[in-house]
Amino acid sequence: MEEEEEAITRSLLLKQKLDSNHQWSSTSDHGGVQLSESSSTTTSIVVLSTLVAVCGSFTFGSAVGYSSPSESGIEEELGLTLAEYSFFGSILTIGGMLGAIFSGKIADFIGRKGQAMGVSETFCILGWLAIVFSKDVWWLDLGRFLVGCGIGVLSYVVPVYISEITPKNVRGAFTSLSELMIGCGKALTFLIGSLVNWRTVALIAIIPCLVHLLGLLFIPESPRWLEYTENLRGISVDGVLHLFQGKYAYSVVVAVGLMAFQEFGGLNGFSFYTSSIFELAGFSSKIGIIAAAVVQILMTTLGVLLIDKCGRRPLLMISMAGTCLGCVLTGFSFFLQDLHIGKEIIPILVLIGVLVYLGSFELGMGGIPWIIMSEIFPINIKSSAGSLVTLVNWMSSGVVSYAFNYVLEWSSAGTFFIFAVICGMGIIFIYKLIPETKGRTLEEIQASFTHIHQ
């Protein structure tokens, strides 16, 4: 086993370096690319490949943003109860869990590009069509489940693909584009959903899936994956049980911890049920949703611009502190509502709390955990680790999205105070355990994690 790991390390260090002194060339026997050292600039093929890949992130955002503006329309037309709509909202995460379980293996065995992303988008298209033509809750849930399966794989493959093709000096910004497109997908779906019928929204959501499928025909496969298939297929790949060895334990704790705090900090409560929160506070849900969409896009864009300048760790700290503040403000407004105090300021206070939360989340916690996940695992454990981490994310997401309505009925103020406590714990976790990975090659990051923290 030690000899195999040394072989992996040597092969990656010699053949897979893609830092600021490397770029792609177009001469590959596999229809992909090779690595050359002829330039320090980011090539057009890297830019094109990144833009095509993040179309999958837009699909992800459309799926996440769909349930909030469509809630009242679906409940009225199909007669869904609160429990049935809560299940509809959460079944996306059940599909995501299933996709997450197989995401790493799919990406390793059939490739990051056309196969993994292409199959995922096919599932999404079938799911959206099932929602468009649904006549009862069963077809509605089936469609949502299929979309979840598709984006479960995309949530792993897209950041991994981008991190493997980009130079170290722009890797953070390029990978952050994934979160920007998720934000754009959510925001556009929010806006469209507030204007048109829920079936029309589902039909429109198919468009980015088709654009992504078409774009995949024009981009190459990940060079690191090509090197892996050429040189490392004869070397055994460590499974899930190996992740809990001392060598990999630190990486697993970092990635799993970030994903858990990302979801249990209240993301799906704020994202899936934005309109319900505003209505409960007596604020216009349409105005609130539009404001939330604009803030998310602006803050995600700011995060993209800052990540390779300020680094991952500072943005994570600021982001988590902001989400904690947003939860406190939202919880305090509902606390005043319970006491029948300050009726005039409650709607505005809720709006501020929600916008602070969503804006802060998009600044760092939305995308950086996925960036760090794609950076810290060596390729011999990347599929197993990626599947585990993505599964944890989707399981956490499922718990929050399903339980949120019930907990909100129990205590609207208490719900957000619980989220605030979790966000506060997240600040401590980031401060104590999360290292800075800015400006380092993937091989340098992975070596520091697997050798220093044994």
C-alpha positions in Angstrom: 0.0 0.0 0.0 2.8 2.5 0.8 4.5 1.7 -2.5 1.2 2.4 -4.3 0.7 5.7 -2.6 4.3 6.7 -3.4 3.7 5.9 -7.0 0.5 7.9 -7.0 2.3 10.9 -5.5 5.3 10.7 -7.9 3.0 10.4 -11.0 0.8 13.4 -9.9 3.8 15.6 -9.1 5.6 14.8 -12.3 2.7 14.7 -14.7 -0.3 16.6 -13.3 1.0 20.0 -12.1 -1.3 22.7 -13.4 -0.1 25.8 -11.7 0.4 29.3 -13.0 3.3 28.1 -15.2 1.2 25.5 -17.0 -1.5 25.6 -19.6 -3.4 23.2 -21.8 -2.3 22.3 -25.3 -4.6 20.8 -27.8 -2.5 17.7 -28.7 -4.0 14.7 -27.0 -4.5 11.2 -28.2 -7.7 11.0 -26.1 -9.5 14.0 -27.6 -8.6 15.9 -24.5 -5.7 18.0 -23.6 -2.1 17.7 -22.4 -0.2 19.9 -20.0 2.5 22.2 -21.3 4.7 24.9 -19.7 4.7 27.4 -22.5 2.7 30.2 -20.8 1.7 31.6 -17.5 -1.6 33.0 -18.9 -5.0 31.4 -18.5 -5.9 30.0 -21.9 -9.2 30.4 -23.8 -9.9 26.7 -23.5 -9.7 26.9 -19.7 -12.2 29.8 -19.8 -14.5 28.1 -22.2 -14.4 24.8 -20.3 -15.2 26.6 -17.0 -18.1 28.5 -18.5 -19.6 25.3 -19.9 -19.1 23.4 -16.7 -20.8 26.0 -14.6 -23.9 25.7 -16.7 -24.4 22.6 -14.5 -24.3 24.9 -11.4 -27.0 27.0 -13.0 -29.1 23.9 -13.3 -28.4 23.2 -9.6 -29.5 26.7 -8.6 -32.7 26.5 -10.7 -33.6 23.3 -8.8 -32.9 24.8 -5.4 -34.7 28.0 -6.1 -37.8 26.4 -7.6 -39.8 25.4 -4.5 -40.1 28.7 -2.8 -41.9 30.8 -5.5 -43.9 27.8 -6.7 -45.2 26.8 -3.3 -48.6 28.6 -3.4 -49.3 27.7 -7.0 -48.6 24.0 -6.6 -50.6 23.7 -3.3 -53.6 25.4 -4.9 -53.6 23.5 -8.2 -52.8 20.0 -6.9 -54.2 20.4 -3.4 -51.0 19.5 -1.5 -51.0 19.6 2.3 -48.2 21.1 4.3 -46.7 17.6 4.9 -46.9 16.8 1.2 -45.2 20.0 0.1 -42.5 19.6 2.7 -41.9 16.2 1.3 -41.8 17.7 -2.2 -39.2 20.2 -1.1 -37.1 17.6 0.7 -37.2 14.8 -1.9 -34.8 16.9 -4.0 -32.2 16.2 -1.3 -33.1 12.5 -1.2 -32.3 12.3 -4.9 -29.2 14.4 -4.2 -28.1 11.8 -1.7 -28.4 9.0 -4.2 -26.5 11.0 -6.8 -23.9 11.8 -4.2 -23.3 8.2 -3.3 -22.3 7.4 -6.8 -20.9 10.7 -7.9 -17.2 10.0 -7.1 -17.2 6.5 -8.8 -19.1 7.9 -11.8 -16.6 10.7 -12.3 -13.7 8.3 -11.9 -14.8 5.5 -14.2 -16.5 7.4 -17.0 -14.9 10.8 -16.7 -15.7 14.3 -15.4 -16.9 15.9 -18.6 -19.4 14.5 -21.1 -20.3 11.2 -19.3 -20.8 12.4 -15.7 -22.1 15.8 -16.5 -24.1 14.6 -19.6 -25.8 11.8 -17.7 -26.6 14.2 -14.8 -28.3 16.7 -17.1 -30.3 14.0 -18.8 -31.8 13.1 -15.4 -32.5 16.7 -14.8 -34.3 17.1 -18.1 -36.5 14.0 -17.4 -37.3 15.3 -13.9 -38.3 18.8 -15.1 -40.6 17.2 -17.8 -42.2 15.1 -15.2 -43.0 18.2 -13.1 -44.3 20.1 -16.2 -46.8 17.4 -17.0 -47.6 16.2 -13.5 -51.3 15.7 -12.7 -50.9 14.5 -9.1 -48.4 14.5 -6.3 -46.7 11.2 -7.4 -45.5 12.6 -10.7 -44.5 15.8 -9.0 -42.3 14.0 -6.5 -40.8 11.7 -9.1 -39.7 14.7 -11.2 -38.2 16.4 -8.1 -36.4 13.2 -7.2 -34.9 12.8 -10.7 -33.7 16.4 -10.7 -32.2 15.7 -7.3 -30.3 12.7 -8.6 -28.9 14.8 -11.5 -27.7 17.7 -9.4 -26.4 15.4 -6.7 -23.7 14.3 -9.2 -23.2 17.8 -10.6 -22.6 19.2 -7.1 -19.4 17.0 -7.0 -18.3 16.9 -10.6 -18.4 20.6 -11.5 -16.1 22.0 -8.8 -13.7 19.0 -9.1 -13.5 19.4 -12.9 -12.9 23.2 -12.6 -10.2 22.8 -9.9 -8.4 20.2 -12.0 -8.2 22.4 -15.1 -7.3 25.8 -13.7 -4.0 27.3 -12.7 -3.4 27.9 -9.0 -3.5 31.7 -9.2 -7.1 31.7 -10.5 -8.4 28.4 -9.2 -10.4 29.9 -6.4 -12.1 32.5 -8.6 -12.9 30.1 -11.4 -14.2 27.5 -9.0 -16.3 30.2 -7.3 -18.0 30.8 -10.6 -19.9 27.6 -9.8 -21.4 29.2 -6.8 -22.1 32.4 -8.7 -24.1 30.4 -11.3 -25.9 28.6 -8.5 -26.9 32.0 -7.2 -27.9 33.2 -10.6 -30.0 30.1 -11.1 -31.7 30.6 -7.8 -32.2 34.3 -8.4 -33.6 33.9 -11.9 -35.9 31.1 -10.8 -37.1 33.3 -7.9 -37.8 36.1 -10.3 -39.5 34.0 -13.0 -41.5 32.1 -10.4 -42.9 35.3 -9.0 -44.2 36.2 -12.5 -45.4 33.0 -14.2 -47.0 29.7 -13.5 -45.0 26.9 -11.8 -45.3 24.6 -14.8 -43.8 27.3 -17.0 -40.9 27.8 -14.6 -40.2 24.0 -14.8 -40.3 24.2 -18.6 -37.9 27.1 -18.7 -35.5 25.3 -16.3 -34.9 22.7 -19.1 -33.1 25.4 -21.2 -29.8 25.6 -19.2 -29.7 21.7 -19.2 -29.8 21.7 -23.0 -27.2 24.5 -23.2 -24.9 22.5 -20.9 -25.3 19.3 -23.0 -24.5 21.2 -26.2 -21.5 22.9 -24.6 -20.0 19.6 -23.4 -19.4 18.7 -27.1 -16.8 21.5 -27.4 -14.7 21.1 -24.2 -12.0 18.6 -23.4 -11.7 16.1 -20.5 -9.9 17.0 -17.3 -6.1 16.5 -17.9 -5.7 15.1 -14.4 -8.3 12.5 -15.0 -6.7 11.6 -18.3 -3.3 11.1 -16.6 -5.1 9.0 -14.0 -6.6 6.7 -16.6 -3.3 6.4 -18.4 -0.9 5.9 -15.5 -2.8 5.0 -12.3 -5.6 2.6 -13.3 -3.3 -0.3 -12.3 -2.8 1.1 -8.9 -5.5 0.4 -6.3 -7.8 3.3 -5.2 -8.5 3.6 -1.5 -12.1 3.0 -0.4 -14.3 4.7 2.1 -12.8 2.8 5.1 -9.3 4.2 4.3 -10.7 7.7 4.8 -10.7 7.2 8.5 -7.0 6.4 8.7 -4.9 9.0 10.5 -3.4 10.1 7.2 -6.7 11.2 5.7 -8.7 11.9 8.9 -7.9 15.6 9.0 -9.0 16.2 5.4 -12.2 14.3 6.1 -13.0 16.3 9.2 -12.4 19.6 7.4 -14.5 18.8 4.4 -17.3 17.0 6.3 -17.4 19.7 9.0 -17.7 22.5 6.4 -20.5 20.8 4.6 -22.4 20.1 7.8 -22.2 23.7 9.0 -23.1 24.9 5.5 -26.5 23.1 5.7 -27.3 22.9 9.4 -26.7 26.7 9.6 -30.2 27.1 8.0 -29.5 27.3 4.3 -32.4 25.4 3.0 -34.8 27.0 5.5 -33.9 30.4 4.1 -33.7 29.2 0.5 -36.6 26.8 0.1 -39.1 28.7 2.2 -38.1 32.4 1.6 -41.7 33.3 0.7 -43.1 31.6 3.8 -40.7 33.5 6.1 -41.7 36.9 4.6 -45.4 36.1 4.7 -45.2 35.0 8.3 -43.6 38.3 9.1 -46.2 40.3 7.1 -43.9 41.4 4.4 -44.6 41.1 0.6 -43.1 37.8 -0.5 -42.6 39.0 -4.1 -40.6 42.1 -3.1 -38.7 40.0 -0.6 -37.8 37.3 -3.1 -36.7 39.9 -5.7 -34.5 41.7 -3.1 -33.0 38.3 -2.0 -32.2 37.4 -5.5 -30.4 40.7 -6.2 -28.4 40.5 -2.9 -27.3 36.9 -3.6 -26.0 37.7 -7.0 -24.1 40.8 -5.9 -22.5 39.1 -2.9 -21.6 36.0 -4.9 -19.9 38.2 -7.4 -18.0 40.0 -4.7 -16.9 36.6 -3.3 -15.6 35.6 -6.8 -13.5 38.8 -7.0 -12.1 38.5 -3.5 -11.3 34.8 -3.0 -7.9 34.7 -4.7 -7.0 38.1 -3.1 -8.2 37.7 0.5 -8.1 33.9 0.6 -10.5 31.1 1.6 -10.2 31.3 5.4 -11.0 35.1 5.9 -14.0 34.9 3.7 -15.3 31.8 5.5 -15.0 33.6 8.8 -16.8 36.7 7.6 -19.4 34.7 5.9 -20.2 32.5 8.9 -20.3 35.5 11.2 -22.7 37.2 8.8 -25.0 34.2 8.7 -25.0 34.1 12.5 -26.1 37.8 12.6 -28.8 37.2 10.0 -30.2 34.3 12.1 -30.2 36.4 15.2 -31.9 39.4 13.5 -34.6 37.1 12.0 -35.1 35.2 15.2 -35.3 38.4 17.2 -38.0 39.8 14.9 -40.2 36.8 15.4 -39.5 37.0 19.1 -40.9 40.5 19.1 -43.9 39.2 17.1 -44.6 36.6 19.7 -44.6 39.3 22.4 -46.8 41.5 20.2 -44.1 44.3 20.4 -42.9 46.5 17.5 -45.4 45.4 15.0 -44.3 48.2 12.6 -40.6 47.2 12.5 -41.0 43.4 12.4 -41.4 43.1 8.6 -38.4 45.3 7.9 -36.3 43.5 10.5 -37.1 40.2 9.0 -36.2 41.5 5.5 -32.9 42.8 6.9 -32.2 39.5 8.7 -33.0 37.3 5.6 -30.9 39.5 3.3 -28.0 39.6 5.7 -28.1 35.8 6.0 -28.3 35.1 2.3 -25.8 37.7 1.3 -23.3 36.6 3.9 -23.8 33.0 2.9 -23.1 33.6 -0.7 -19.9 35.6 0.1 -18.1 32.5 1.4 -20.0 29.6 2.9 -21.9 29.0 -0.3 -19.0 28.1 -2.6 -15.8 27.8 -0.6 -16.6 24.5 1.2 -16.9 22.9 -2.3 -13.7 24.6 -3.4 -11.8 23.2 -0.4 -13.4 19.8 -0.9 -12.1 19.7 -4.5 -8.6 20.8 -3.4 -7.6 18.7 -0.4 -8.2 15.1 -1.4 -5.5 13.1 -3.4 -6.8 11.4 -6.5 -6.5 7.9 -5.0 -9.2 8.8 -2.5 -11.0 11.6 -4.3 -13.9 9.5 -5.5 -14.6 7.9 -2.2 -14.0 11.1 -0.2 -16.0 13.2 -2.7 -18.9 10.8 -2.5 -18.8 10.8 1.3 -18.6 14.6 1.6 -21.3 15.2 -1.0 -23.5 12.6 0.7 -23.1 14.4 4.1 -24.0 17.7 2.4 -27.2 16.3 0.9 -28.2 14.4 4.1 -27.9 17.5 6.1 -29.8 19.4 3.5 -32.6 16.9 3.6 -33.0 17.1 7.3 -33.2 20.9 7.3 -35.5 21.2 4.3 -38.0 18.6 5.7 -37.9 19.7 9.3 -38.0 23.4 8.8 -41.7 23.9 8.4 -42.5 21.8 11.4 -39.9 23.5 13.6 -41.1 26.9 12.4 -44.7 25.9 13.6 -43.2 24.9 16.9 -41.4 28.3 17.4 -40.6 30.7 14.7 -38.1 32.6 16.9 -36.6 29.5 18.3 -35.9 28.1 14.8 -33.6 30.9 13.9 -32.0 31.1 17.2 -31.0 27.4 16.8 -29.5 28.2 13.4 -27.6 31.1 15.0 -26.1 28.8 17.7 -25.0 26.4 14.9 -23.5 29.3 12.9 -21.6 30.4 16.0 -20.1 26.9 16.4 -19.1 27.1 12.8 -17.1 30.2 13.4 -15.1 28.4 16.0 -14.7 25.4 13.8 -13.3 27.5 10.9 -11.0 29.4 13.2 -9.5 26.3 14.8 -9.3 23.8 11.9 -9.5 25.4 8.5 -6.2 26.2 6.8 -5.5 28.6 3.9 -5.2 27.0 0.5 -4.8 30.1 -1.6 -1.9 30.2 -4.1 -0.9 26.6 -3.7 -1.0 23.8 -6.3 -3.3 20.9 -5.6 -0.3 18.6 -5.1 1.1 20.9 -2.4 -2.2 21.2 -0.6 -2.8 17.4 -0.7 0.7 16.6 0.5 0.4 19.0 3.4 -2.9 17.4 4.5 -1.9 13.7 4.1 1.7 13.9 5.4 1.8 16.7 8.0 -1.5 15.7 9.7 -1.0 11.9 10.0 
